[in-house]
Amino acid sequence: MSQPEANEPEQASFFDRVYTAHRQALHAFFFGRTGDPEVVLELLQETFLRAWRHLSVLQTITDGEQRYWLFAVAKNLLTDYYRKQAVQASAFAQLAQEPIWANYPPPDVTMQWEMREQLHQLDHAIQQLPEELRTVLSLQVLGEMTSGQIGEIVGKPAGTVRYQISLARKQLAETLRLE
C-alpha cells in the first residue's frame, strides 16, 4: 500500500472548495440538459471524479478558469451520455412515466392528489419547453447563476440569455394557465 502524500489534506481542502463553489451550477446545468435526477447525479459525480484526478491542473488556474474547465468536462460527459442513449426524448419519457415525487406522497390524501396534479402540470410544462429554454431557466433557478455566467456556459450573450429566461417563464405561465 502506498504512503499518503504529505499535502493530501491540503488537496482535499482545495477540492472541497472547488466542489462547494461549482456543484450547484453544474447540477443545474445537468438538470437543464437531461431532466433526470439520477442521470444528473451520475454526471455530477463523474465530473468531480475527473476534477479529483486532475487536481494538480485545477490548482494552477484561477476560479474562472476552474469553472470553465469543469463545464468543459461536463459538456463532454453530456455528449457521451447522449451518444449512449437511443433518443434524447427517451430520458424525458421515462421521467414522465415515473415522476420523481411519486415515492414521496404527503400524508393527507386530498393534499397528495392536489400536489401530484400540480407537480404533474409543472413537470409537463417544463418538458414542453425547448431544451435551450429549459437549460437557461434551470441554470438560473437551480444554479443561481447570472445571465452572464449562463451565457459563458451556453456560448450566448447575456442579453440573449435574459430574453430566453423571460421567454421560458412566459411559456411556462401560459402552459400552466391553459391546463
C-alpha positions as a Python dict, from the first residue, in 0.01 Angstrom:
ca = {
    (1, 'M'): (0, 0, 0),
    (2, 'S'): (139, 340, -92),
    (3, 'Q'): (214, 609, 164),
    (4, 'P'): (-25, 906, 173),
    (5, 'E'): (121, 1222, 27),
    (6, 'A'): (220, 1497, 269),
    (7, 'N'): (-7, 1752, 102),
    (8, 'E'): (-315, 1526, 84),
    (9, 'P'): (-513, 1727, 347),
    (10, 'E'): (-439, 2046, 152),
    (11, 'Q'): (-556, 1879, -169),
    (12, 'A'): (-876, 1758, 0),
    (13, 'S'): (-940, 2106, 136),
    (14, 'F'): (-882, 2258, -209),
    (15, 'F'): (-1111, 2001, -368),
    (16, 'D'): (-1381, 2078, -110),
    (17, 'R'): (-1361, 2446, -203),
    (18, 'V'): (-1386, 2370, -576),
    (19, 'Y'): (-1679, 2133, -514),
    (20, 'T'): (-1863, 2383, -296),
    (21, 'A'): (-1808, 2666, -544),
    (22, 'H'): (-1926, 2479, -854),
    (23, 'R'): (-2155, 2190, -753),
    (24, 'Q'): (-2480, 2381, -766),
    (25, 'A'): (-2415, 2536, -1106),
    (26, 'L'): (-2308, 2203, -1256),
    (27, 'H'): (-2613, 2033, -1103),
    (28, 'A'): (-2839, 2293, -1264),
    (29, 'F'): (-2658, 2257, -1597),
    (30, 'F'): (-2704, 1879, -1600),
    (31, 'F'): (-3065, 1903, -1485),
    (32, 'G'): (-3145, 2153, -1755),
    (33, 'R'): (-2994, 1927, -2019),
    (34, 'T'): (-3129, 1590, -1900),
    (35, 'G'): (-3425, 1647, -1668),
    (36, 'D'): (-3345, 1316, -1497),
    (37, 'P'): (-3228, 1347, -1133),
    (38, 'E'): (-3050, 1010, -1138),
    (39, 'V'): (-2856, 1094, -1454),
    (40, 'V'): (-2775, 1436, -1308),
    (41, 'L'): (-2615, 1276, -1002),
    (42, 'E'): (-2417, 1030, -1213),
    (43, 'L'): (-2283, 1305, -1440),
    (44, 'L'): (-2208, 1531, -1144),
    (45, 'Q'): (-2018, 1252, -970),
    (46, 'E'): (-1816, 1174, -1282),
    (47, 'T'): (-1736, 1544, -1334),
    (48, 'F'): (-1594, 1577, -983),
    (49, 'L'): (-1415, 1243, -1007),
    (50, 'R'): (-1232, 1381, -1309),
    (51, 'A'): (-1166, 1703, -1119),
    (52, 'W'): (-1011, 1500, -836),
    (53, 'R'): (-793, 1312, -1085),
    (54, 'H'): (-676, 1643, -1235),
    (55, 'L'): (-646, 1836, -912),
    (56, 'S'): (-292, 1942, -996),
    (57, 'V'): (-426, 2119, -1306),
    (58, 'L'): (-710, 2288, -1117),
    (59, 'Q'): (-471, 2416, -851),
    (60, 'T'): (-274, 2612, -1110),
    (61, 'I'): (-565, 2803, -1263),
    (62, 'T'): (-798, 3083, -1149),
    (63, 'D'): (-1152, 3032, -1019),
    (64, 'G'): (-1298, 3144, -1352),
    (65, 'E'): (-1075, 2904, -1541),
    (66, 'Q'): (-1171, 2628, -1298),
    (67, 'R'): (-1538, 2689, -1378),
    (68, 'Y'): (-1461, 2682, -1750),
    (69, 'W'): (-1258, 2359, -1710),
    (70, 'L'): (-1536, 2191, -1510),
    (71, 'F'): (-1804, 2293, -1760),
    (72, 'A'): (-1589, 2171, -2049),
    (73, 'V'): (-1569, 1832, -1874),
    (74, 'A'): (-1943, 1847, -1807),
    (75, 'K'): (-2023, 1919, -2173),
    (76, 'N'): (-1804, 1626, -2284),
    (77, 'L'): (-1972, 1393, -2035),
    (78, 'L'): (-2311, 1507, -2155),
    (79, 'T'): (-2214, 1439, -2515),
    (80, 'D'): (-2101, 1090, -2415),
    (81, 'Y'): (-2426, 1036, -2227),
    (82, 'Y'): (-2639, 1128, -2528),
    (83, 'R'): (-2433, 905, -2755),
    (84, 'K'): (-2528, 613, -2530),
    (85, 'Q'): (-2899, 699, -2548),
    (86, 'A'): (-3105, 577, -2842),
    (87, 'V'): (-3303, 902, -2847),
    (88, 'Q'): (-3275, 1213, -2629),
    (89, 'A'): (-3651, 1216, -2573),
    (90, 'S'): (-3644, 873, -2409),
    (91, 'A'): (-3495, 1023, -2094),
    (92, 'F'): (-3783, 1268, -2066),
    (93, 'A'): (-4038, 999, -2148),
    (94, 'Q'): (-3903, 791, -1862),
    (95, 'L'): (-3934, 1086, -1626),
    (96, 'A'): (-4294, 1142, -1737),
    (97, 'Q'): (-4381, 778, -1676),
    (98, 'E'): (-4233, 772, -1328),
    (99, 'P'): (-4242, 1119, -1170),
    (100, 'I'): (-3977, 1181, -908),
    (101, 'W'): (-4234, 1288, -650),
    (102, 'A'): (-4437, 964, -675),
    (103, 'N'): (-4234, 796, -399),
    (104, 'Y'): (-4282, 1083, -152),
    (105, 'P'): (-4655, 1131, -105),
    (106, 'P'): (-4781, 1373, 160),
    (107, 'P'): (-4981, 1214, 444),
    (108, 'D'): (-5318, 1374, 354),
    (109, 'V'): (-5486, 1201, 58),
    (110, 'T'): (-5654, 1518, -71),
    (111, 'M'): (-5334, 1714, -37),
    (112, 'Q'): (-5148, 1429, -204),
    (113, 'W'): (-5379, 1437, -504),
    (114, 'E'): (-5358, 1816, -537),
    (115, 'M'): (-4980, 1817, -503),
    (116, 'R'): (-4938, 1538, -759),
    (117, 'E'): (-5163, 1721, -1001),
    (118, 'Q'): (-4974, 2049, -959),
    (119, 'L'): (-4635, 1880, -989),
    (120, 'H'): (-4751, 1683, -1290),
    (121, 'Q'): (-4867, 2004, -1458),
    (122, 'L'): (-4541, 2180, -1377),
    (123, 'D'): (-4333, 1882, -1491),
    (124, 'H'): (-4532, 1863, -1813),
    (125, 'A'): (-4496, 2238, -1872),
    (126, 'I'): (-4119, 2225, -1814),
    (127, 'Q'): (-4086, 1929, -2051),
    (128, 'Q'): (-4274, 2128, -2318),
    (129, 'L'): (-4003, 2395, -2316),
    (130, 'P'): (-3738, 2364, -2584),
    (131, 'E'): (-3410, 2229, -2441),
    (132, 'E'): (-3241, 2565, -2491),
    (133, 'L'): (-3500, 2748, -2276),
    (134, 'R'): (-3520, 2471, -2018),
    (135, 'T'): (-3142, 2479, -1977),
    (136, 'V'): (-3107, 2854, -1921),
    (137, 'L'): (-3403, 2856, -1681),
    (138, 'S'): (-3257, 2566, -1482),
    (139, 'L'): (-2917, 2730, -1463),
    (140, 'Q'): (-3074, 3049, -1332),
    (141, 'V'): (-3322, 2896, -1087),
    (142, 'L'): (-3140, 2585, -967),
    (143, 'G'): (-2786, 2701, -1034),
    (144, 'E'): (-2844, 3052, -903),
    (145, 'M'): (-2631, 3187, -1186),
    (146, 'T'): (-2639, 3527, -1352),
    (147, 'S'): (-2721, 3571, -1719),
    (148, 'G'): (-2354, 3650, -1782),
    (149, 'Q'): (-2240, 3325, -1621),
    (150, 'I'): (-2504, 3128, -1808),
    (151, 'G'): (-2401, 3298, -2132),
    (152, 'E'): (-2042, 3181, -2084),
    (153, 'I'): (-2160, 2824, -2037),
    (154, 'V'): (-2402, 2809, -2329),
    (155, 'G'): (-2199, 3036, -2555),
    (156, 'K'): (-2452, 3318, -2591),
    (157, 'P'): (-2458, 3687, -2498),
    (158, 'A'): (-2608, 3774, -2157),
    (159, 'G'): (-2888, 3970, -2324),
    (160, 'T'): (-2990, 3665, -2525),
    (161, 'V'): (-2988, 3456, -2209),
    (162, 'R'): (-3211, 3709, -2030),
    (163, 'Y'): (-3451, 3702, -2323),
    (164, 'Q'): (-3456, 3320, -2322),
    (165, 'I'): (-3523, 3311, -1946),
    (166, 'S'): (-3808, 3558, -1992),
    (167, 'L'): (-3945, 3355, -2281),
    (168, 'A'): (-3922, 3031, -2079),
    (169, 'R'): (-4113, 3185, -1789),
    (170, 'K'): (-4377, 3327, -2022),
    (171, 'Q'): (-4424, 2990, -2193),
    (172, 'L'): (-4449, 2814, -1855),
    (173, 'A'): (-4709, 3064, -1732),
    (174, 'E'): (-4914, 3027, -2050),
    (175, 'T'): (-4897, 2648, -2040),
    (176, 'L'): (-4993, 2633, -1672),
    (177, 'R'): (-5280, 2878, -1729),
    (178, 'L'): (-5421, 2656, -2005),
    (179, 'E'): (-5404, 2331, -1805),
}
